[in-house]
Amino acid sequence: DMSDMATIEASITINASADKVWEIASDLDSEPKFWKGTKSIRNISKEGNTITREVTIVFKDSKCMQTVTVQPKQRILIKFTEGIINGTKTIQLIPEGEKTKLEAIWDVKLSGMMGMFTGMIKKHIKSGTEQALESIKQEIEK
């Protein structure tokens, strides 16, 4: 049932080329550095542009399985395949002349009995995403 999905969108404009933004944004292993909701990452396999990984999130120290598809210089699509979160997280770059807009879009819900907390976690995801985009911007512009 997709009606319970929470959609969360955030974006930030960075004073840098898409290439430079991509370099940082696509460094998947540094995710815990910018995304405070991600505690740790364990990469399981990589096939072409698709990565399967296990992510431990701060929320209840839960482990989630993800399939990450990288579309170079354009977007990163993260699909939650197992665990407490169902849905997707997309990070995309939109070049704007000398600048680059970095966007994050979540379409998620908590699975099973946790579904009732989707609204609560939505606030956390939104503020966490805004913080992450801001710290990516700081890192790139410094």
C-alpha positions in Angstrom: 0.0 0.0 0.0 1.8 3.1 -1.3 -0.6 5.5 0.4 1.3 5.3 3.6 4.5 6.4 1.9 6.2 9.5 3.2 7.8 11.7 0.5 10.6 13.9 1.8 12.4 16.3 -0.5 15.3 18.6 0.1 17.8 20.4 -2.1 20.7 22.8 -1.9 22.7 24.8 -4.4 26.4 24.3 -4.3 28.9 26.7 -5.8 30.8 24.1 -7.7 30.7 22.1 -11.0 28.7 18.9 -11.2 31.9 17.0 -11.5 33.1 18.2 -8.2 29.8 17.7 -6.5 29.5 14.2 -7.9 33.0 13.3 -6.5 31.7 13.9 -2.9 28.1 12.9 -3.3 28.9 9.6 -5.0 31.5 8.6 -2.4 29.0 6.1 -0.9 31.4 4.8 1.8 31.6 8.3 3.4 27.8 8.4 3.9 28.0 8.2 7.7 30.2 11.3 7.7 27.5 13.4 6.2 24.3 11.5 6.9 23.9 11.3 10.7 21.1 8.8 10.4 23.5 6.2 8.9 25.7 4.6 11.5 27.8 2.2 9.4 27.9 0.5 6.0 29.0 -2.9 5.0 29.4 -3.5 1.2 28.4 -7.0 0.2 28.7 -7.0 -3.6 29.3 -4.8 -6.6 28.2 -5.6 -10.1 28.7 -2.9 -12.7 26.9 0.2 -11.3 24.9 -1.7 -8.7 26.0 -2.2 -5.1 24.4 -4.4 -2.5 25.1 -3.3 1.0 24.0 -3.6 4.6 23.5 -0.3 6.4 23.1 0.1 10.1 20.8 3.1 10.8 20.7 5.1 14.1 17.0 4.5 14.5 16.9 1.5 16.9 20.3 0.4 15.5 18.5 -1.4 12.7 20.1 -3.1 9.9 18.7 -2.4 6.4 19.6 -4.1 3.1 20.0 -1.7 0.2 20.6 -2.0 -3.5 22.3 1.1 -4.8 22.3 2.0 -8.5 24.8 4.7 -9.6 24.1 6.7 -12.8 27.4 8.5 -13.1 27.3 12.3 -12.8 23.5 12.2 -12.6 21.9 10.3 -9.8 22.2 7.6 -7.1 19.1 5.5 -6.5 19.0 3.7 -3.2 16.4 1.0 -2.7 15.7 -0.4 0.7 15.1 -4.1 0.1 15.0 -5.5 3.7 14.7 -4.1 7.1 12.7 -1.5 9.0 12.5 0.9 6.0 10.7 0.2 2.7 11.1 2.5 -0.3 13.7 4.5 -2.0 16.1 7.4 -1.6 17.3 9.3 -4.6 20.1 11.8 -4.8 20.4 13.8 -8.0 22.5 16.5 -9.5 21.1 19.3 -11.6 23.8 21.5 -13.2 22.9 25.2 -13.1 25.6 27.0 -15.0 28.6 27.4 -12.7 26.6 25.9 -9.8 25.0 22.6 -9.1 21.8 21.8 -7.3 21.9 18.7 -5.2 18.6 17.1 -4.5 17.5 14.3 -2.2 14.1 12.6 -2.5 12.8 9.9 -0.2 9.8 7.8 -0.8 9.7 5.6 2.3 7.6 4.0 5.0 8.4 1.9 8.0 7.6 -1.7 7.5 5.0 -3.8 9.3 4.0 -2.8 12.8 6.4 0.1 12.7 4.2 1.8 10.0 2.5 4.0 12.5 5.8 5.7 13.2 6.3 6.8 9.6 5.1 10.3 10.4 7.4 10.7 13.3 10.5 9.4 11.4 9.6 11.7 8.5 10.6 14.8 10.5 13.9 13.2 11.5 14.6 12.2 7.9 13.8 15.7 6.7 16.1 17.5 9.2 18.8 14.8 8.8 18.7 15.2 5.0 18.9 19.0 5.2 21.9 18.7 7.5 23.5 16.2 5.2 23.1 18.4 2.2 24.5 21.4 4.1 27.5 19.5 5.3 28.2 18.2 1.7 28.0 21.8 0.5 30.4 22.9 3.3 32.8 20.1 2.4 32.8 21.0 -1.4 33.0 24.8 -1.0 35.7 24.9 1.6 
